[in-house]
Every structure is written in C-alpha cells, then in structure tokens.
Amino acid sequence: MALTPWRIEWDDSARRDLRRLGRPEQEQIIAYLRERIATTDDPRRFGKPLRADLAGLWRYRISDYRLICRIEDHRLVVLVVTVGHRRDVYG
C-alpha cells in the first residue's frame, strides 16, 4: 500500500513555542514530524486523543516535550497548535 504524505503546518503560536526551545530539542521535534508523522498513512497511530477542553486535538510525545495537534483529514494536514514541556503544555 502506498503511503499518503501528510503535510505538517504550524500555527503561529506553535512556531513561537518551538523557537523558545534549545536547538537540539527543535531538531528532535522537527525530525519526529518529518520522519514519522509526515510519512505515515495514519498520523493517529503515533498520538493519543485529548479529552475535555482539548477534545478533537491529538498529543504527540517526543521525550519530555509534547505537541498538541489538529488532524485535518480533508486536507491531509497535521496542524501543530502548541509545543511545550510536558509540565506546561496542557495548562
């Protein structure tokens, strides 16, 4: 089965969140998105759905960091909404 490439898009606030991290963390997060999420046929298999106030969003875990994303099936886009350390990202 051929894989359908997913595009990764960044919300402006998520882009700012990423810039606040150190270079190694930035590279690790970008590599995760490029190598794992963008190349899969189903980006949900690597994440977990969020609940309550964040219902409809998905969480990806990369070391101590979390990405909060919206998966847009109709456009084949994973929109990164928030990036942050696990202790801060849900608040």
N, C-alpha and C positions, 0 to 999 in steps of 0.2 A: 504494500500500500504506500503510495506517495505521500509524503508529509506536506501539509499545507503550512506555508510560512506565516507566522503571526508577526505583526508589526508591534514594536514597543513604542509607546508615546508617553511623554512626560507632561504632567500638569506643571504649571509654573512654580507652584509651591514645592512640589516634589523635587524639581530641578534645584531649587534653593537648598532644600534639605540635603540633597546629595553633595552639593558644593561645600557644605559645612563639615563634612566628614573628611578624614585623612585620605591621602592618595591611595594607600593600599585597600582601604575599605571601599572607596569609589570603584577601583578596578575590579575588586571581587564581585561587587553587586552588578556592574555592567557585564562582566564575563558570564555571570549566572543567567542574566536575562538573555544575552546573545546565544549562549551555548545550550541552554536548557529550555527556556520558555519560548523563544522565537522559533526554535526548530521542531517543536513537538506538534502533534496533531490535536492535542488536548491540553491546554495550559492548566486546567483544573487539577490534573493528576499530581502536580507538584505542590499545590497550595491547599489551604483549608478555607472553607467559607466562614465569614464572620457573622455574628448574630446581633440582636438588639439594635442599637443605634447605627451599627455598621453593617446591617443586613444588606446583602446584594454585593458586598465587596469581598475580595479574597486576600488572604495573607500568605506571603511567601517568607520563609525563614532562611536567612543567609548568616550563619554564625550568630553573633549577638544582635544582628540587625533584622528589621522587619520591613517588608514592602507591603503597603496596602494598595491594592489594585482593583480596577473595574475591568471586567472582561466583556468586551463588546463583540459578540459573535457575528453580528450582521456586517461588521467591518473587518473582522479578523484582527482586532486590536486589543492589546493589553495596555490599559492606561494606568500608569503609575501615579497614584494620588498622593501618597505620603511615604517618606523614607525616614527611619529613625531607629535609635537603640530600643531594644525590646522593653526597657523600663519606661520609656517616654512615648512611644508611638501610639498607644491606644487612648491617651488622655485628651 
